[in-house]
Amino acid sequence: MKPEIANSKNDRLLHQLDNARKAGKLSSGMKEVWNAATHRRATLLLVEEDYPFNSREVIEDIMEKVLKTGGDVEFVAPGILLHYQHIALIE
């Protein structure tokens, strides 16, 4: 992906995250995201490409839950979600 396209995508996703945070529809960090996905409150899951997690199974479980309920999953560049503990979910 060209850098300018990647930056545009990241800017768009960060704008969505900020709007969701202001509306109280944002979960971040593994525990909050898993809980929201389990309770079928997921529109968009964002995960850093190199998310520092011990088990891929947890991420795959969350992704499956989000996709089964009609949500989307986006992978973003490393560091983009630093302030969101590297994983975020918009309800």
C-alpha positions as CSV (number, residue, x, y, z in Angstrom):
1,M,0.0,0.0,0.0
2,K,1.3,3.4,-0.9
3,P,2.2,5.6,2.1
4,E,-0.3,8.3,1.3
5,I,-3.1,5.8,1.1
6,A,-2.0,4.2,4.3
7,N,-1.9,7.6,6.1
8,S,-5.3,8.5,4.7
9,K,-6.8,5.2,6.0
10,N,-5.1,5.6,9.4
11,D,-6.4,9.2,9.7
12,R,-9.9,8.1,8.8
13,L,-9.8,5.3,11.3
14,L,-8.4,7.5,14.1
15,H,-11.2,10.0,13.4
16,Q,-13.7,7.2,13.8
17,L,-12.1,6.2,17.1
18,D,-12.2,9.7,18.4
19,N,-15.9,10.1,17.5
20,A,-16.7,6.7,19.1
21,R,-14.8,7.7,22.3
22,K,-16.7,11.0,22.5
23,A,-20.0,9.1,22.0
24,G,-19.1,6.5,24.7
25,K,-19.0,3.7,22.1
26,L,-15.4,2.7,22.3
27,S,-13.7,-0.2,24.0
28,S,-9.9,-0.5,24.2
29,G,-7.5,-3.0,25.6
30,M,-7.9,-6.7,25.4
31,K,-10.3,-7.2,28.3
32,E,-12.8,-4.4,27.3
33,V,-12.7,-5.4,23.6
34,W,-13.3,-9.1,24.3
35,N,-16.2,-8.2,26.6
36,A,-17.8,-5.9,24.1
37,A,-17.4,-8.4,21.3
38,T,-18.8,-11.2,23.5
39,H,-21.9,-9.0,24.1
40,R,-22.4,-8.5,20.4
41,R,-21.7,-4.8,20.5
42,A,-19.2,-4.5,17.6
43,T,-19.2,-2.4,14.5
44,L,-15.5,-2.1,13.8
45,L,-12.5,-3.9,15.4
46,L,-9.1,-2.3,15.0
47,V,-6.0,-4.3,15.7
48,E,-2.3,-3.3,15.2
49,E,-0.6,-5.6,12.7
50,D,2.1,-6.6,15.2
51,Y,-0.2,-6.6,18.3
52,P,1.9,-7.8,21.3
53,F,-0.2,-10.6,22.5
54,N,0.7,-14.0,23.9
55,S,-2.0,-16.0,22.2
56,R,-3.4,-15.5,18.7
57,E,-6.4,-17.6,19.8
58,V,-7.8,-14.7,21.8
59,I,-7.5,-12.2,18.8
60,E,-9.0,-14.8,16.4
61,D,-11.9,-15.4,18.8
62,I,-12.6,-11.7,19.0
63,M,-12.4,-11.3,15.3
64,E,-14.8,-14.2,14.8
65,K,-17.3,-12.7,17.2
66,V,-17.1,-9.3,15.5
67,L,-17.5,-10.8,12.0
68,K,-20.4,-13.1,13.0
69,T,-22.4,-10.1,14.3
70,G,-21.9,-8.1,11.1
71,G,-18.9,-6.0,12.2
72,D,-15.7,-5.3,10.3
73,V,-12.1,-5.9,11.2
74,E,-9.2,-3.6,10.2
75,F,-5.5,-4.0,10.7
76,V,-3.5,-0.9,11.2
77,A,0.2,0.0,11.3
78,P,2.2,-0.7,14.5
79,G,1.9,2.2,17.0
80,I,-1.3,3.7,15.6
81,L,-3.4,2.3,18.5
82,L,-0.8,3.0,21.2
83,H,-3.2,5.1,23.2
84,Y,-5.8,2.4,22.9
85,Q,-3.6,-0.5,24.2
86,H,-3.1,-1.7,20.6
87,I,-6.6,-2.9,20.1
88,A,-9.9,-1.0,19.9
89,L,-13.6,-1.8,19.2
90,I,-16.2,0.7,18.0
91,E,-19.8,-0.2,19.0
